[in-house]
Amino acid sequence: MRFTTLLAASLGWILAGTVHAQGTAAPAGGNAPGAPAHGGAHAGAAPAAVGKAVAVLHATEGNKVEGTITFTKAGTGVKLSGKITGLTPGKHGFHVHEFGDCSAPDGTSAGGHFNPTGEPHAAPTESARHTGDLGNVEADASGAATIDYTDTRATFEGTNSILGRGLIVHAKADDLKTQPTGDAGGRVACGVIGVAK
């Protein structure tokens, strides 16, 4: 008898809890009371198209090279602009690399040239080239190089998107022909290309 009474009491509590829970259920198409709001005007909206990116270059071990390069969407390509300092006078290979990883002291963690289409290394003016082949930057007697160039291969979306990739400045000039790197020597600076405001 006592067991039956306890069972009945327990069932009563369970039923009361179920009714209470049903009373606080979210109305159709809405949120439960006190629940954080979701959705709204931006629910399901496509992310805004990227129009600008930036890479801050930091010197690799034993070097003093630094700079900031801005990438701006320009028609079907990307315009690069900025300044690099701390270089030796003359030309230096300048490339987008596979990985946005500058953690290795010598910059090798950025991998090889960004080449999603499997083409040969070449000058940036060639139709068959790595997406990452940006040619050379040229430093003046003070070691400063100004970049003002529009690349027709790089993009912010699709196969040739450079977002999240590494940006490398090399110790020597890119000869624009030696495979697969242009014989541009070591890496004197590394940065990561990220979305900018």
C-alpha positions as CSV (number, residue, x, y, z in Angstrom):
1,M,0.0,0.0,0.0
2,R,2.8,2.3,1.0
3,F,4.6,1.5,-2.3
4,T,1.5,2.3,-4.3
5,T,1.2,5.7,-2.6
6,L,4.8,6.6,-3.3
7,L,4.4,5.5,-7.0
8,A,1.3,7.7,-7.3
9,A,3.1,10.7,-5.7
10,S,6.1,10.2,-8.0
11,L,3.9,10.1,-11.1
12,G,2.2,13.3,-10.0
13,W,5.5,15.1,-9.7
14,I,6.6,13.9,-13.1
15,L,3.3,14.9,-14.7
16,A,3.4,18.3,-13.0
17,G,7.0,18.8,-14.3
18,T,5.9,17.9,-17.8
19,V,3.0,20.4,-17.8
20,H,5.3,23.1,-16.4
21,A,7.9,22.4,-19.1
22,Q,5.2,22.5,-21.8
23,G,4.0,25.8,-20.5
24,T,7.4,27.4,-21.1
25,A,8.0,25.8,-24.5
26,A,8.9,28.2,-27.3
27,P,6.0,29.5,-29.3
28,A,6.0,28.5,-33.0
29,G,8.7,30.4,-34.8
30,G,10.0,32.0,-31.6
31,N,12.4,31.5,-28.7
32,A,11.6,30.0,-25.3
33,P,11.2,32.7,-22.6
34,G,14.6,33.8,-21.4
35,A,16.4,32.1,-24.2
36,P,18.9,34.1,-26.2
37,A,17.5,35.5,-29.4
38,H,18.7,33.8,-32.6
39,G,18.2,34.7,-36.3
40,G,17.0,38.1,-37.0
41,A,17.7,40.2,-40.0
42,H,21.2,38.6,-40.5
43,A,20.1,35.0,-40.3
44,G,21.2,33.0,-43.3
45,A,22.7,36.1,-44.9
46,A,25.8,35.5,-47.1
47,P,29.1,36.9,-45.7
48,A,30.0,40.3,-47.1
49,A,32.5,40.2,-50.0
50,V,36.0,41.0,-49.0
51,G,37.3,44.2,-50.5
52,K,40.5,44.7,-48.6
53,A,43.3,42.7,-46.9
54,V,46.6,43.5,-45.1
55,A,49.8,41.7,-44.3
56,V,52.2,43.0,-41.7
57,L,55.7,41.8,-42.5
58,H,58.0,40.8,-39.6
59,A,61.7,40.1,-39.9
60,T,62.9,36.5,-39.8
61,E,65.7,35.5,-37.5
62,G,68.9,37.7,-38.0
63,N,67.1,40.2,-40.3
64,K,65.6,43.7,-39.8
65,V,63.1,43.8,-42.6
66,E,59.6,45.0,-41.8
67,G,56.6,46.5,-43.6
68,T,52.9,46.7,-44.2
69,I,51.3,45.7,-47.5
70,T,47.6,46.5,-48.3
71,F,45.7,44.5,-50.8
72,T,42.6,46.1,-52.4
73,K,40.2,44.5,-54.8
74,A,40.6,46.1,-58.2
75,G,38.4,44.8,-60.9
76,T,39.2,41.2,-61.4
77,G,42.5,41.5,-59.7
78,V,44.1,42.9,-56.5
79,K,46.1,46.1,-56.0
80,L,49.1,45.9,-53.7
81,S,50.5,49.0,-52.0
82,G,52.8,49.7,-49.1
83,K,56.4,50.0,-48.0
84,I,59.1,47.6,-46.8
85,T,62.2,48.8,-44.9
86,G,65.4,47.2,-43.7
87,L,66.3,45.5,-47.0
88,T,69.7,45.5,-48.7
89,P,69.7,47.8,-51.7
90,G,68.5,46.1,-54.9
91,K,65.9,43.5,-55.9
92,H,64.2,41.0,-53.7
93,G,61.9,38.1,-54.5
94,F,58.3,38.8,-53.3
95,H,55.8,36.0,-53.2
96,V,52.6,34.7,-51.8
97,H,53.3,31.4,-50.1
98,E,51.1,28.4,-49.3
99,F,50.5,28.8,-45.6
100,G,49.8,31.7,-43.3
101,D,52.3,30.4,-40.8
102,C,55.4,32.5,-39.9
103,S,56.2,30.5,-36.8
104,A,59.5,29.1,-38.0
105,P,62.5,31.4,-37.3
106,D,63.5,31.3,-40.9
107,G,60.0,31.6,-42.4
108,T,60.0,28.1,-43.9
109,S,56.7,27.3,-42.1
110,A,54.9,29.4,-44.8
111,G,55.6,26.5,-47.3
112,G,56.4,27.0,-51.0
113,H,54.9,29.4,-53.5
114,F,51.1,29.5,-53.6
115,N,50.4,27.5,-56.8
116,P,46.9,26.0,-56.7
117,T,46.8,25.5,-60.5
118,G,50.1,23.6,-60.7
119,E,51.9,25.9,-63.1
120,P,55.6,26.8,-63.5
121,H,57.3,29.6,-61.7
122,A,57.5,32.7,-63.9
123,A,57.3,36.5,-64.0
124,P,54.0,38.0,-62.8
125,T,53.3,39.2,-66.3
126,E,53.3,35.6,-67.7
127,S,50.0,33.9,-68.3
128,A,51.4,30.6,-67.0
129,R,52.7,31.2,-63.5
130,H,52.2,30.6,-59.8
131,T,49.4,32.7,-58.3
132,G,52.0,33.6,-55.7
133,D,54.5,34.9,-58.2
134,L,54.7,38.6,-57.5
135,G,58.1,39.2,-59.0
136,N,60.5,41.5,-57.2
137,V,60.4,44.5,-55.0
138,E,63.4,46.9,-55.4
139,A,65.0,48.6,-52.4
140,D,66.7,52.0,-52.7
141,A,70.0,52.9,-51.1
142,S,68.3,53.3,-47.7
143,G,66.9,49.8,-47.9
144,A,63.3,50.9,-48.5
145,A,61.0,49.6,-51.2
146,T,57.6,51.0,-52.2
147,I,55.0,48.7,-53.6
148,D,52.4,49.9,-56.0
149,Y,51.3,47.1,-58.3
150,T,48.1,45.4,-59.5
151,D,48.1,41.7,-59.9
152,T,45.7,40.1,-62.3
153,R,45.9,36.5,-60.9
154,A,45.4,37.0,-57.2
155,T,41.8,37.2,-55.8
156,F,40.0,37.3,-52.5
157,E,37.7,34.3,-53.4
158,G,37.9,31.0,-55.3
159,T,40.9,28.9,-56.3
160,N,43.3,31.8,-56.4
161,S,42.3,33.4,-53.1
162,I,45.3,34.8,-51.3
163,L,43.5,35.3,-48.0
164,G,45.1,33.5,-45.1
165,R,48.3,32.8,-47.1
166,G,51.8,33.8,-46.3
167,L,53.6,36.8,-47.8
168,I,57.4,36.4,-48.1
169,V,60.3,38.8,-49.0
170,H,63.4,37.0,-50.0
171,A,67.1,37.8,-49.6
172,K,67.9,37.8,-53.3
173,A,66.3,38.8,-56.6
174,D,63.9,36.4,-58.2
175,D,65.4,35.5,-61.6
176,L,61.8,34.8,-62.8
177,K,62.8,31.5,-64.4
178,T,64.6,29.0,-62.1
179,Q,62.2,26.3,-60.9
180,P,60.4,26.3,-58.6
181,T,61.5,29.5,-56.6
182,G,63.4,31.8,-59.0
183,D,66.6,31.2,-56.9
184,A,65.6,34.1,-54.6
185,G,67.4,32.8,-51.6
186,G,66.4,32.8,-47.9
187,R,63.4,34.5,-46.4
188,V,64.0,37.8,-44.7
189,A,60.5,38.7,-43.8
190,C,57.1,36.9,-43.4
191,G,53.5,38.1,-42.9
192,V,50.0,36.7,-43.1
193,I,47.4,38.1,-45.5
194,G,44.3,38.8,-43.5
195,V,41.0,40.5,-44.1
196,A,41.1,44.2,-43.3
197,K,38.4,46.8,-42.5
